[in-house]
Amino acid sequence: LNTGALMFMVPSGLCAAISTRVSNELGAGRPQAARLATRVVVCMAMLTGSVISITMIFLRKSWGYMYSNEEEVVTYIARMIPVLAISFFVDGIHTSLSGTS
């Protein structure tokens, strides 16, 4: 849960930023600028999600030691990290486009 909350902060910030930017651009009558801003945020979400996911996968064998010293727990966490990394990647894209934070 701690890792999930930490990884959720970047997409949540992108969500708040894009929501304000798109509403301002649409209010100013510039739908093309709103579309561009949305594309930029999707690219940013994919980039940050990739960096976070790759980092998690590379550190999966030592990630569990932040939470426990027991080998069984560390092994289970190492098995779950790839699933969590994919989940955080997809959730980051979804969160950045959700419109609310």
Buried (B, 14 or more C-beta within 10 A) or exposed (E): EEBEEEBBEBBBBBBBBBBEBBEEBEEEEEEEBBEEBBEEBBEBBBEBBEEBBEEBBEBBEEBBBEEEEEEEEBEEBBEBBEEBBBBBBEBBBEBBBEEEB
